[in-house]
Amino acid sequence: MASRPKRKVTYYIAENVLRAAKVGAARADQANSEFVERALRSYLGFDLLERVWARSELSEKAAMELALEATHARRRRKRAARRR
């Protein structure tokens, strides 16, 4: 996993979930925070996005332009549908 800037946060988690995360981290020989971050990234689909991104030939700028273009097109369609 690429190193990215980190920020300290506080969350309230059920005791049994916290215990399971600590056990999982110990078994994986990882820091608790690394284990939880990996679990969140997996749940949120970041691992899939990173694999797709690694195979993409688009530059970051081109990908952003494409995403913005798609977002604007969707918003235009949505506005047009409301006017009907």
N, CA, C and O of each residue as an XYZ file, in Angstrom:
336
protein
N       0.853     -1.173      0.000
C       0.000      0.000      0.000
C       0.893      1.228      0.000
O       1.817      1.340      0.806
N       0.610      2.136     -0.902
C       1.417      3.350     -1.000
C       1.253      4.194      0.255
O       0.170      4.263      0.837
N       2.329      4.825      0.654
C       2.287      5.666      1.846
C       1.605      6.983      1.508
O       2.009      7.679      0.576
N       0.594      7.311      2.252
C      -0.152      8.552      2.058
C      -0.170      9.304      3.375
O       0.040      8.710      4.433
N      -0.419     10.608      3.321
C      -0.505     11.367      4.578
C      -1.577     10.752      5.478
O      -2.635     10.335      5.006
N      -1.295     10.702      6.751
C      -2.221     10.099      7.719
C      -2.750     11.176      8.650
O      -2.122     12.216      8.847
N      -3.899     10.909      9.210
C      -4.507     11.825     10.159
C      -5.083     11.011     11.309
O      -5.767     10.011     11.090
N      -4.807     11.436     12.510
C      -5.312     10.736     13.684
C      -6.798     11.035     13.848
O      -7.225     12.187     13.775
N      -7.583      9.974     14.072
C      -9.025     10.117     14.262
C      -9.469      9.277     15.458
O      -8.760      8.371     15.896
N     -10.631      9.590     15.965
C     -11.212      8.814     17.054
C     -12.594      8.341     16.626
O     -13.432      9.145     16.218
N     -12.830      7.038     16.721
C     -14.131      6.448     16.416
C     -14.546      5.564     17.567
O     -13.703      5.025     18.284
N     -15.835      5.415     17.741
C     -16.360      4.482     18.728
C     -16.758      3.215     17.989
O     -17.555      3.249     17.051
N     -16.186      2.089     18.430
C     -16.393      0.804     17.766
C     -16.813     -0.209     18.822
O     -16.321     -0.181     19.950
N     -17.716     -1.094     18.454
C     -18.155     -2.141     19.378
C     -16.941     -2.923     19.878
O     -16.005     -3.196     19.127
N     -16.980     -3.270     21.141
C     -15.848     -3.942     21.792
C     -15.443     -5.227     21.066
O     -14.253     -5.493     20.893
N     -16.429     -6.023     20.640
C     -16.094     -7.282     19.959
C     -15.442     -7.040     18.596
O     -14.597     -7.825     18.166
N     -15.829     -5.962     17.918
C     -15.213     -5.628     16.628
C     -13.775     -5.174     16.851
O     -12.873     -5.566     16.111
N     -13.568     -4.357     17.862
C     -12.221     -3.894     18.185
C     -11.317     -5.071     18.547
O     -10.176     -5.148     18.091
N     -11.829     -5.979     19.363
C     -11.054     -7.152     19.766
C     -10.683     -7.993     18.534
O      -9.541     -8.434     18.400
N     -11.648     -8.209     17.646
C     -11.386     -8.990     16.436
C     -10.354     -8.299     15.549
O      -9.507     -8.964     14.953
N     -10.415     -6.973     15.458
C      -9.440     -6.233     14.654
C      -8.043     -6.363     15.247
O      -7.067     -6.522     14.513
N      -7.945     -6.296     16.566
C      -6.637     -6.438     17.215
C      -6.070     -7.834     16.996
O      -4.874     -7.986     16.747
N      -6.916     -8.848     17.086
C      -6.465    -10.223     16.842
C      -6.033    -10.369     15.382
O      -4.994    -10.961     15.094
N      -6.833     -9.828     14.468
C      -6.484     -9.894     13.048
C      -5.167     -9.203     12.757
O      -4.354     -9.710     11.985
N      -4.951     -8.048     13.371
C      -3.698     -7.310     13.177
C      -2.520     -8.112     13.704
O      -1.471     -8.174     13.064
N      -2.689     -8.727     14.866
C      -1.603     -9.529     15.440
C      -1.283    -10.721     14.549
O      -0.114    -11.027     14.314
N      -2.308    -11.390     14.055
C      -2.094    -12.551     13.170
C      -1.417    -12.149     11.865
O      -0.615    -12.904     11.315
N      -1.745    -10.955     11.372
C      -1.156    -10.474     10.115
C       0.168     -9.762     10.351
O       0.806     -9.304      9.403
N       0.582     -9.666     11.609
C       1.816     -8.969     11.983
C       1.803     -7.530     11.464
O       2.769     -7.057     10.864
N       0.682     -6.849     11.712
C       0.507     -5.463     11.283
C       0.136     -4.607     12.493
O      -0.364     -5.110     13.499
N       0.389     -3.325     12.375
C      -0.091     -2.383     13.386
C      -1.619     -2.355     13.310
O      -2.197     -2.558     12.242
N      -2.259     -2.105     14.439
C      -3.724     -2.047     14.458
C      -4.256     -1.064     13.415
O      -5.202     -1.369     12.690
N      -3.644      0.110     13.348
C      -4.129      1.132     12.414
C      -3.982      0.678     10.965
O      -4.851      0.951     10.137
N      -2.891     -0.011     10.657
C      -2.689     -0.510      9.292
C      -3.748     -1.552      8.949
O      -4.300     -1.545      7.848
N      -4.028     -2.443      9.889
C      -5.027     -3.488      9.672
C      -6.408     -2.877      9.424
O      -7.109     -3.271      8.492
N      -6.791     -1.915     10.264
C      -8.101     -1.271     10.124
C      -8.173     -0.491      8.813
O      -9.196     -0.522      8.129
N      -7.089      0.210      8.456
C      -7.093      0.954      7.193
C      -7.244      0.012      6.005
O      -7.998      0.300      5.075
N      -6.536     -1.104      6.029
C      -6.664     -2.082      4.936
C      -8.094     -2.621      4.846
O      -8.636     -2.787      3.753
N      -8.694     -2.890      6.003
C     -10.072     -3.390      6.013
C     -11.030     -2.351      5.432
O     -11.906     -2.691      4.637
N     -10.868     -1.093      5.826
C     -11.718     -0.026      5.290
C     -11.504      0.158      3.791
O     -12.463      0.310      3.034
N     -10.252      0.144      3.372
C      -9.962      0.299      1.944
C     -10.614     -0.822      1.139
O     -11.176     -0.585      0.070
N     -10.537     -2.023      1.654
C     -11.147     -3.160      0.973
C     -12.664     -3.005      0.924
O     -13.274     -3.190     -0.129
N     -13.270     -2.668      2.049
C     -14.718     -2.498      2.125
C     -15.200     -1.395      1.183
O     -16.249     -1.527      0.553
N     -14.443     -0.323      1.091
C     -14.820      0.817      0.258
C     -14.455      0.641     -1.212
O     -14.790      1.487     -2.041
N     -13.773     -0.451     -1.537
C     -13.436     -0.728     -2.927
C     -12.159     -0.073     -3.404
O     -11.884     -0.072     -4.604
N     -11.366      0.487     -2.497
C     -10.126      1.146     -2.897
C      -9.162      0.163     -3.549
O      -8.461      0.518     -4.497
N      -9.121     -1.074     -3.048
C      -8.194     -2.050     -3.615
C      -8.519     -2.304     -5.081
O      -7.613     -2.402     -5.908
N      -9.797     -2.411     -5.408
C     -10.209     -2.602     -6.793
C      -9.855     -1.378     -7.630
O      -9.325     -1.505     -8.734
N     -10.150     -0.194     -7.099
C      -9.830      1.034     -7.831
C      -8.336      1.158     -8.093
O      -7.929      1.579     -9.176
N      -7.516      0.794     -7.112
C      -6.066      0.889     -7.287
C      -5.572     -0.099     -8.339
O      -4.653      0.212     -9.097
N      -6.180     -1.298     -8.391
C      -5.780     -2.269     -9.422
C      -6.169     -1.768    -10.809
O      -5.390     -1.881    -11.756
N      -7.369     -1.216    -10.926
C      -7.814     -0.676    -12.216
C      -6.930      0.498    -12.612
O      -6.513      0.602    -13.766
N      -6.641      1.391    -11.654
C      -5.807      2.558    -11.928
C      -4.424      2.137    -12.411
O      -3.865      2.766    -13.309
N      -3.872      1.082    -11.824
C      -2.535      0.618    -12.198
C      -2.500      0.156    -13.653
O      -1.461      0.245    -14.306
N      -3.633     -0.340    -14.165
C      -3.680     -0.815    -15.548
C      -4.110      0.264    -16.530
O      -4.035      0.060    -17.742
N      -4.555      1.395    -16.033
C      -5.066      2.451    -16.894
C      -3.930      3.195    -17.588
O      -2.852      3.389    -17.026
N      -4.199      3.602    -18.811
C      -3.219      4.388    -19.558
C      -3.518      5.883    -19.460
O      -2.776      6.703    -20.001
N      -4.604      6.239    -18.769
C      -4.945      7.649    -18.608
C      -4.040      8.301    -17.570
O      -3.696      7.699    -16.552
N      -3.667      9.532    -17.851
C      -2.942     10.290    -16.828
C      -3.949     10.712    -15.763
O      -5.158     10.644    -15.983
N      -3.455     11.139    -14.628
C      -4.355     11.585    -13.562
C      -5.205     12.756    -14.046
O      -6.398     12.831    -13.750
N      -4.587     13.667    -14.791
C      -5.304     14.839    -15.301
C      -6.400     14.419    -16.282
O      -7.525     14.913    -16.207
N      -6.075     13.510    -17.199
C      -7.058     13.049    -18.178
C      -8.208     12.312    -17.496
O      -9.366     12.465    -17.883
N      -7.886     11.515    -16.484
C      -8.924     10.794    -15.747
C      -9.848     11.774    -15.036
O     -11.065     11.589    -15.032
N      -9.282     12.809    -14.438
C     -10.096     13.810    -13.745
C     -10.989     14.545    -14.734
O     -12.162     14.786    -14.446
N     -10.450     14.905    -15.896
C     -11.248     15.588    -16.914
C     -12.404     14.707    -17.376
O     -13.523     15.188    -17.554
N     -12.134     13.420    -17.570
C     -13.168     12.479    -17.985
C     -14.245     12.353    -16.908
O     -15.436     12.332    -17.217
N     -13.830     12.270    -15.658
C     -14.781     12.163    -14.549
C     -15.636     13.424    -14.441
O     -16.846     13.340    -14.236
N     -15.014     14.580    -14.578
C     -15.766     15.840    -14.507
C     -16.747     15.965    -15.665
O     -17.876     16.422    -15.489
N     -16.308     15.555    -16.844
C     -17.173     15.597    -18.019
C     -18.402     14.710    -17.798
O     -19.524     15.115    -18.104
N     -18.194     13.513    -17.272
C     -19.303     12.596    -17.002
C     -20.228     13.162    -15.925
O     -21.449     13.051    -16.033
N     -19.657     13.760    -14.902
C     -20.458     14.349    -13.827
C     -21.318     15.488    -14.355
O     -22.505     15.569    -14.039
N     -20.728     16.364    -15.154
C     -21.477     17.492    -15.709
C     -22.584     17.005    -16.644
O     -23.688     17.549    -16.632
N     -22.298     15.987    -17.448
C     -23.310     15.450    -18.357
C     -24.485     14.867    -17.572
O     -25.642     15.067    -17.941
N     -24.189     14.154    -16.499
C     -25.255     13.579    -15.663
C     -26.094     14.686    -15.034
O     -27.320     14.585    -14.991
N     -25.454     15.725    -14.555
C     -26.195     16.837    -13.950
C     -27.088     17.530    -14.977
O     -28.214     17.918    -14.667
N     -26.575     17.685    -16.215
C     -27.390     18.305    -17.267
C     -28.632     17.454    -17.549
O     -29.734     17.985    -17.682
N     -28.447     16.124    -17.640
C     -29.579     15.230    -17.888
C     -30.585     15.296    -16.740
O     -31.795     15.287    -16.966
N     -30.085     15.362    -15.525
C     -30.953     15.416    -14.350
C     -31.773     16.710    -14.343
O     -32.972     16.693    -14.065
N     -31.110     17.839    -14.654
C     -31.811     19.130    -14.703
C     -32.869     19.120    -15.807
O     -33.983     19.607    -15.613
N     -32.512     18.562    -16.965
C     -33.451     18.510    -18.085
C     -34.667     17.655    -17.727
O     -35.791     17.990    -18.103
N     -34.454     16.572    -17.015
C     -35.563     15.695    -16.620
C     -36.501     16.399    -15.647
O     -37.710     16.173    -15.689
N     -35.970     17.240    -14.780
C     -36.809     17.973    -13.818
C     -37.667     19.021    -14.512
O     -38.754     19.346    -14.034
N     -37.195     19.548    -15.625
C     -37.923     20.604    -16.343
C     -39.136     20.057    -17.091
O     -40.045     20.812    -17.437
N     -39.152     18.774    -17.335
C     -40.248     18.180    -18.129
C     -41.524     18.141    -17.376
O     -42.536     17.674    -17.899
